Amino acid sequence: MIEFQSYLSNGLAGAWDLLNNLCLLLFLFTIPWLARKTTQWIIRQLDFYRAKVLKFRFRKDQMNYRWALRIQRATPYIPLLLYIVVLEFVAVYIEGTFYGELRFLLPLLRYYLVYKVFRLAIEDTISLLQGVVSINPTEVRRLVDFTSKLVGRFYLISFSTMALTVATVDKGLIYNLTSIVLQGLGLIVWALAIHRWKGVLSPAVKSLFPGKIGQFLEQQCLGRFSVFYCLPTFILVFVKILIGAFWDIMEEWEVTKIFFAKIYRRRVEALDSKTSSTASEPPPDTYSKLFSLDFHIEAAQTVDANAKQLEQVKDEIRKWLQEDEGDQSLVIYGEKGIGKTSFMKRLSQDFQELDHYFLDTPAKTLDLESLNSFISDSLGLNSTESLERKIMNFNHGLEKKVIIFLDNAHNLFLGEVGGFVALKALIDLVNLDSKNIFWCVSFNEFSWSYLKGVLGNAEYFRTEVYLNGWSDLSIRKLIMSRHSLSKYKLSFDRLVLALRNTTTQTGAIEYAEEQFFRLLWEQSRGNPRVALHLWVRSLTLLRKDNLKVNLPERIKTDRLKTMDDNVWFILAAVTNHENASRGEIADATNLNLGTVNHAIKLVLEERFLHRDHQRRYRLGLTFQHDLIKSLKEKNFIYGLN
């Protein structure tokens, strides 16, 4: 009241100051409300993101699940930490104001919030220990209550003592002595609190440190002097768990996956150099056929690797079904073997209520007559009119909308003068006012990049969708799903020998299997067809029903550096067209046929090219990525991604 009278006695200036202080008081009362609303909004956003992560078919992906779990664990800390920040802001804001005397309450509130954070941390620490040893839920609650109460009350008394010391004698000798005494007592209190954990710590340290150190600490935690050993054991166990959690996060990054996989390869190769090699027999043909190109790839497995792209394409098709537009089309492109065909087949399954046609473009369909015959036969069009007129009549005669899947559309062009007639005709068909037809066309990645450079960046297709490489988990799932169809067992024994520091034999086998598939993923760059090829080449027959798993073949393309430019031009032509005959290679490179024949002979000897039963040439699967990388470095080819 005296303060109010003092302000009012100063006239208008005093009344203005009083009004400012009242506004400040109102603002201080709104701060808790603002903080509460902010935390509620943040928590809603985190819950929404967590639900989104687990929503789709790939919700069973281990990495997505782990991140969702981390978000769930971090959520309770957010309001407490935000309130602590708000208290610090209020302390600074009211200093020197009419309400500055209220600052003595803020440390008490801050301590209460820190205590709540500490209690949550204790619960999370025990949950981490539950991943190592089995703990009874009743025991968990007892440990949390005892530890948080004992340690919390001690620090409350310590805080009050230090605050009282500062208020009476300020920060001097007595303050420093009191601080030292309380720190020593704090160590004792922690030792007593953690001593109650001995029933949990002893099996935990034995599990995490299987050697002599673990056995010694396990005995001491249960022995006569356990009160002296439990605290350092707890610190050791906690640090070990934190390091493990840190490595788990690190191993989710592609860079670290590649790094650790390469370290593992070096360890295995170093072990191989000390052992003698024996003759090996490849797996039988019945097993290899499970991983051949002719064997059906389950479309659902492709979805695991390209779920986001699948949702994007499905959204485009839904828009087409809802809108009255005639220029609905999209292009799907990616490197050879990435799963474009399986992706489109999965799309056809998701829209079974629509009619759909699946067209596989023959190699090479380069003129109008061939294109007309191919599409007419595929769609059942028998008239003698132009192809455009046939498509429009086909469109008008449809009772419901249809999707036309055109696979391997890179077979519609050849990189020479006059070699784009069929492709341009397809573009004209796609851009007709055919409201009942949706065109879904697939191209090889480098063919599409080449065409974008030749024809310009005009958007002939409404949407372009790029298929990424698969994750190591998806590659592993694909291979093991096919392997499960066989009667053979896998032996990773040779790869396990490089893991001398692993806790158990079972753990060593699991880790060796994980690192092997990461090596396979890294070497295949996430390409499922390349991974299948490398998988079969890494196996040898050990016994009648047992296959030995070896390291994936190390790729060597050093010989390519010594070859002349003609070889590079030929490899670039094959890459840009995905497949080509000798004559087509000669036309695309403007080289004479004799030069082409000689160069192809050289690269076939090195397995850089593969020749199929139609005598068409493609990049060899084993060397595909290294060849593409070398061609890019020398600017013989270009990519869009």
Backbone hydrogen bonds, N-H to C=O, Kabsch-Sander energy under -0.5 kcal/mol:
donor,donor_aa,acceptor,acceptor_aa,energy
5,Q,1,M,-2.4
6,S,2,I,-2.1
7,Y,3,E,-2.1
8,L,4,F,-2.5
9,S,5,Q,-2.0
10,N,7,Y,-1.1
11,G,8,L,-1.4
13,A,10,N,-0.7
14,G,10,N,-0.6
15,A,11,G,-2.3
16,W,12,L,-2.5
17,D,13,A,-2.2
18,L,14,G,-2.4
19,L,15,A,-2.4
20,N,16,W,-2.2
21,N,17,D,-2.1
22,L,18,L,-2.2
23,C,19,L,-2.3
24,L,20,N,-2.2
25,L,21,N,-2.3
26,L,22,L,-2.3
27,F,23,C,-2.5
28,L,24,L,-2.6
29,F,25,L,-1.8
30,T,26,L,-1.4
31,I,27,F,-1.3
33,W,29,F,-0.6
34,L,30,T,-2.7
35,A,31,I,-2.9
36,R,32,P,-2.5
37,K,33,W,-2.4
38,T,34,L,-2.5
39,T,35,A,-2.5
40,Q,36,R,-2.2
41,W,37,K,-2.1
42,I,38,T,-2.5
43,I,39,T,-2.6
44,R,40,Q,-2.2
45,Q,41,W,-2.2
46,L,42,I,-2.4
47,D,43,I,-2.6
48,F,44,R,-2.4
49,Y,45,Q,-2.5
50,R,46,L,-2.7
51,A,47,D,-2.4
52,K,48,F,-2.1
53,V,49,Y,-2.3
54,L,50,R,-1.5
55,K,52,K,-0.9
56,F,52,K,-0.6
59,R,56,F,-1.8
60,K,57,R,-0.8
61,D,58,F,-2.0
65,Y,61,D,-2.2
66,R,62,Q,-2.5
67,W,63,M,-2.2
68,A,64,N,-2.2
69,L,65,Y,-2.1
70,R,66,R,-2.2
71,I,67,W,-2.2
72,Q,68,A,-2.0
73,R,69,L,-2.1
74,A,70,R,-2.2
75,T,71,I,-1.5
77,Y,74,A,-1.0
78,I,74,A,-0.9
78,I,75,T,-0.9
80,L,76,P,-0.7
81,L,77,Y,-2.8
82,L,78,I,-2.3
83,Y,79,P,-2.3
84,I,80,L,-1.9
85,V,81,L,-2.0
86,V,82,L,-2.3
87,L,83,Y,-2.3
88,E,84,I,-1.9
89,F,85,V,-2.0
90,V,86,V,-2.6
91,A,87,L,-2.5
92,V,88,E,-1.8
93,Y,89,F,-2.2
94,I,90,V,-2.5
95,E,91,A,-0.6
97,T,94,I,-2.1
100,G,97,T,-1.6
102,L,99,Y,-1.9
103,R,100,G,-1.7
104,F,101,E,-0.9
105,L,102,L,-1.8
106,L,102,L,-0.6
106,L,103,R,-0.8
109,L,105,L,-1.8
110,R,106,L,-2.9
111,Y,107,P,-2.7
112,Y,108,L,-2.1
113,L,109,L,-2.1
114,V,110,R,-2.5
115,Y,111,Y,-2.6
116,K,112,Y,-1.9
117,V,113,L,-2.2
118,F,114,V,-2.7
119,R,115,Y,-2.3
120,L,116,K,-2.0
121,A,117,V,-2.3
122,I,118,F,-2.2
123,E,119,R,-2.0
124,D,120,L,-2.4
125,T,121,A,-2.3
126,I,122,I,-2.1
127,S,123,E,-2.0
128,L,124,D,-2.0
129,L,125,T,-1.9
130,Q,126,I,-1.9
131,G,127,S,-0.6
131,G,128,L,-0.9
132,V,129,L,-1.7
133,V,129,L,-2.9
140,V,136,N,-2.1
141,R,137,P,-2.1
142,R,138,T,-2.0
143,L,139,E,-2.5
144,V,140,V,-2.3
145,D,141,R,-2.5
146,F,142,R,-2.6
147,T,143,L,-2.6
148,S,144,V,-2.3
149,K,145,D,-2.2
150,L,146,F,-2.6
151,V,147,T,-2.4
152,G,148,S,-2.0
153,R,149,K,-2.7
154,F,150,L,-1.9
155,Y,151,V,-2.2
156,L,152,G,-1.8
157,I,153,R,-2.4
158,S,154,F,-2.7
159,F,155,Y,-2.7
160,S,156,L,-2.3
161,T,157,I,-2.6
162,M,158,S,-2.6
163,A,159,F,-2.4
164,L,160,S,-2.6
165,T,161,T,-2.4
166,V,162,M,-2.2
167,A,163,A,-2.0
168,T,164,L,-1.6
169,V,165,T,-2.6
170,D,165,T,-0.6
170,D,166,V,-1.0
172,G,170,D,-1.1
176,N,172,G,-2.2
177,L,173,L,-2.6
178,T,174,I,-2.6
179,S,175,Y,-2.2
180,I,176,N,-2.1
181,V,177,L,-2.5
182,L,178,T,-2.5
183,Q,179,S,-2.0
184,G,180,I,-2.0
185,L,181,V,-2.5
186,G,182,L,-2.5
187,L,183,Q,-1.7
188,I,184,G,-1.7
189,V,185,L,-2.9
190,W,186,G,-2.5
191,A,187,L,-2.1
192,L,188,I,-2.5
193,A,189,V,-2.6
194,I,190,W,-2.9
195,H,191,A,-1.5
196,R,192,L,-0.7
196,R,193,A,-0.9
197,W,194,I,-2.0
198,K,195,H,-1.4
200,V,197,W,-2.0
201,L,197,W,-2.8
202,S,198,K,-2.1
204,A,200,V,-1.5
205,V,201,L,-3.0
206,K,202,S,-1.4
207,S,203,P,-2.0
208,L,204,A,-2.4
209,F,205,V,-2.1
215,Q,211,G,-1.8
216,F,212,K,-2.6
217,L,213,I,-2.6
218,E,214,G,-2.2
219,Q,215,Q,-1.8
220,Q,216,F,-2.3
221,C,217,L,-2.3
222,L,218,E,-0.7
222,L,219,Q,-0.5
223,G,220,Q,-0.7
226,S,223,G,-1.2
228,F,225,F,-1.5
229,Y,225,F,-0.8
229,Y,226,S,-0.5
230,C,226,S,-2.4
233,T,229,Y,-2.0
234,F,230,C,-2.8
235,I,231,L,-2.3
236,L,232,P,-2.3
237,V,233,T,-2.8
238,F,234,F,-3.0
239,V,235,I,-2.5
240,K,236,L,-2.1
241,I,237,V,-2.4
242,L,238,F,-2.5
243,I,239,V,-2.6
244,G,240,K,-2.2
245,A,241,I,-2.5
246,F,242,L,-2.5
247,W,243,I,-2.5
248,D,244,G,-2.1
249,I,245,A,-2.0
250,M,246,F,-2.5
251,E,247,W,-2.6
252,E,249,I,-1.3
253,W,250,M,-1.6
257,K,253,W,-2.3
258,I,254,E,-2.4
259,F,255,V,-2.2
260,F,256,T,-2.9
261,A,257,K,-2.2
262,K,258,I,-2.2
263,I,259,F,-1.9
264,Y,260,F,-2.3
265,R,261,A,-2.1
266,R,262,K,-2.1
267,R,263,I,-1.9
268,V,264,Y,-2.2
269,E,265,R,-2.8
270,A,266,R,-2.3
271,L,267,R,-1.7
272,D,268,V,-2.3
273,S,269,E,-1.8
274,K,271,L,-1.1
275,T,272,D,-1.2
287,Y,284,P,-0.8
288,S,284,P,-2.2
289,K,285,D,-2.3
290,L,287,Y,-1.2
291,F,288,S,-1.6
292,S,289,K,-1.2
295,F,292,S,-0.8
298,E,296,H,-0.5
301,Q,298,E,-0.9
302,T,298,E,-0.8
302,T,299,A,-0.6
303,V,299,A,-1.5
304,D,300,A,-1.3
305,A,301,Q,-0.7
305,A,302,T,-0.8
306,N,302,T,-1.7
310,L,306,N,-2.3
311,E,307,A,-2.3
312,Q,308,K,-2.1
313,V,309,Q,-2.5
314,K,310,L,-2.6
315,D,311,E,-2.1
316,E,312,Q,-1.7
317,I,313,V,-2.3
318,R,314,K,-2.4
319,K,315,D,-2.2
320,W,316,E,-2.0
321,L,317,I,-2.1
322,Q,318,R,-1.6
323,E,319,K,-2.7
325,E,323,E,-0.9
328,Q,326,G,-0.5
329,S,327,D,-0.6
330,L,439,W,-2.0
331,V,463,T,-2.9
332,I,441,V,-3.0
333,Y,331,V,-0.5
333,Y,465,V,-2.5
334,G,443,F,-1.3
338,I,335,E,-1.8
343,F,339,G,-1.9
344,M,340,K,-2.1
345,K,341,T,-2.1
346,R,342,S,-2.1
347,L,343,F,-1.8
348,S,344,M,-2.1
349,Q,345,K,-1.5
350,D,346,R,-1.8
351,F,347,L,-1.0
352,Q,349,Q,-0.8
354,L,351,F,-1.6
355,D,401,K,-1.1
357,Y,403,I,-2.3
359,L,357,Y,-0.6
359,L,405,F,-3.7
361,T,359,L,-0.7
361,T,407,D,-2.3
365,T,362,P,-0.8
365,T,411,N,-1.6
366,L,364,K,-1.0
371,L,367,D,-2.2
372,N,368,L,-2.9
373,S,369,E,-2.3
374,F,370,S,-2.5
375,I,371,L,-2.6
376,S,372,N,-2.4
377,D,373,S,-2.4
378,S,374,F,-1.8
379,L,375,I,-2.3
380,G,376,S,-1.2
381,L,376,S,-2.7
382,N,380,G,-0.6
390,K,386,S,-2.3
391,I,387,L,-2.4
392,M,388,E,-2.2
393,N,389,R,-2.5
394,F,390,K,-2.6
395,N,391,I,-2.6
396,H,392,M,-2.4
397,G,393,N,-1.7
398,L,395,N,-1.1
402,V,436,N,-2.8
403,I,355,D,-2.0
404,I,438,F,-2.9
405,F,357,Y,-3.4
405,F,403,I,-0.6
406,L,404,I,-0.7
406,L,440,C,-2.9
407,D,359,L,-3.3
407,D,405,F,-0.7
409,A,442,S,-2.6
411,N,408,N,-1.7
412,L,409,A,-1.7
413,F,410,H,-0.9
414,L,419,G,-1.8
416,E,414,L,-2.9
419,G,416,E,-2.3
421,V,418,G,-0.6
422,A,366,L,-1.1
423,L,412,L,-1.0
424,K,420,F,-2.5
425,A,421,V,-2.0
426,L,422,A,-2.0
427,I,423,L,-2.4
428,D,424,K,-2.1
429,L,425,A,-1.9
430,V,426,L,-2.7
431,N,427,I,-1.6
432,L,429,L,-1.4
434,S,326,G,-0.7
434,S,432,L,-2.1
435,K,433,D,-1.0
437,I,434,S,-1.5
438,F,402,V,-2.1
439,W,328,Q,-1.6
439,W,437,I,-0.5
440,C,404,I,-2.8
440,C,438,F,-0.5
441,V,330,L,-2.5
441,V,439,W,-0.5
442,S,406,L,-2.3
443,F,332,I,-2.2
445,E,334,G,-1.9
448,W,444,N,-2.7
449,S,445,E,-2.1
450,Y,446,F,-2.1
451,L,447,S,-2.5
452,K,448,W,-2.2
453,G,449,S,-1.6
454,V,450,Y,-2.1
455,L,451,L,-3.3
456,G,452,K,-0.8
460,Y,458,A,-1.6
463,T,329,S,-1.0
465,V,331,V,-3.0
467,L,333,Y,-2.1
468,N,466,Y,-0.6
470,W,526,G,-3.3
475,I,471,S,-2.3
476,R,472,D,-2.2
477,K,473,L,-2.3
478,L,474,S,-2.5
479,I,475,I,-2.3
480,M,476,R,-2.6
481,S,477,K,-2.1
482,R,478,L,-1.5
483,H,479,I,-2.8
484,S,480,M,-2.0
485,L,482,R,-1.4
486,S,483,H,-2.2
489,K,545,D,-2.3
491,S,547,L,-2.6
492,F,490,L,-0.5
495,L,492,F,-0.5
496,V,492,F,-1.8
497,L,493,D,-1.2
498,A,495,L,-0.8
499,L,496,V,-2.4
500,R,498,A,-0.6
502,T,499,L,-0.9
508,A,504,T,-2.3
509,I,505,Q,-2.2
510,E,506,T,-2.3
511,Y,507,G,-2.4
512,A,508,A,-2.7
513,E,509,I,-2.5
514,E,510,E,-2.3
515,Q,511,Y,-2.7
516,F,512,A,-2.2
517,F,513,E,-2.1
518,R,514,E,-1.5
519,L,515,Q,-2.2
520,L,516,F,-2.6
521,W,517,F,-2.4
522,E,518,R,-2.7
523,Q,519,L,-2.6
524,S,520,L,-2.0
525,R,521,W,-0.9
526,G,521,W,-1.5
527,N,524,S,-1.6
529,R,337,G,-1.6
531,A,527,N,-2.5
532,L,528,P,-2.4
533,H,529,R,-1.9
534,L,530,V,-2.7
535,W,531,A,-2.3
536,V,532,L,-1.9
537,R,533,H,-1.7
538,S,534,L,-1.0
538,S,535,W,-0.7
539,L,536,V,-1.2
540,T,548,K,-1.8
541,L,281,E,-3.9
542,L,540,T,-0.6
542,L,546,N,-2.3
543,R,546,N,-1.7
546,N,543,R,-0.9
547,L,489,K,-3.3
548,K,540,T,-3.3
549,V,491,S,-2.6
550,N,538,S,-2.5
550,N,548,K,-0.6
560,L,557,T,-1.3
561,K,557,T,-0.5
561,K,558,D,-1.2
562,T,559,R,-1.1
563,M,560,L,-1.3
567,V,564,D,-0.9
568,W,564,D,-1.1
569,F,565,D,-2.7
570,I,566,N,-2.1
571,L,567,V,-2.5
572,A,568,W,-2.3
573,A,569,F,-2.2
574,V,570,I,-2.3
575,T,571,L,-2.2
576,N,572,A,-2.6
577,H,573,A,-1.5
578,E,574,V,-1.3
579,N,577,H,-1.6
580,A,617,Y,-1.3
585,I,581,S,-2.3
586,A,582,R,-2.3
587,D,583,G,-2.2
588,A,584,E,-2.5
589,T,585,I,-2.2
590,N,586,A,-1.4
591,L,586,A,-1.0
596,V,592,N,-1.9
597,N,593,L,-2.7
598,H,594,G,-2.1
599,A,595,T,-2.3
600,I,596,V,-2.6
601,K,597,N,-1.9
602,L,598,H,-1.6
603,V,599,A,-2.1
604,L,600,I,-2.3
605,E,601,K,-1.6
606,E,602,L,-1.2
607,R,604,L,-1.0
608,F,603,V,-2.3
609,L,603,V,-0.9
610,H,618,R,-3.4
612,D,610,H,-0.5
612,D,616,R,-2.3
615,R,612,D,-1.9
617,Y,580,A,-3.1
618,R,610,H,-2.3
620,G,608,F,-2.9
623,F,620,G,-0.6
624,Q,620,G,-0.9
624,Q,621,L,-0.6
627,L,623,F,-2.7
628,I,624,Q,-2.3
629,K,625,H,-2.4
630,S,626,D,-2.2
631,L,627,L,-2.7
632,K,628,I,-2.3
633,E,629,K,-2.2
634,K,630,S,-1.6
635,N,632,K,-1.6
636,F,631,L,-2.8
637,I,631,L,-0.9
